[in-house]
């Protein structure tokens, strides 16, 4: 008899980023109406990576944080 391990699907990196941003909104560091570029001030050196990811999903830095939080499914296709 062969035991197989079922691995849960790996979450898209944007899911973790979205959770972190939601936490910043919940703790009132950011407001949902703030522009996405304000996140850059908090992410420092890591921002260039996240900026590229956001642009790949057609976000602009002027979009409100609430648009980022509204995404229900992150799909690369």
Beta strands, then each sheet from edge to edge (+ up, - down):
end
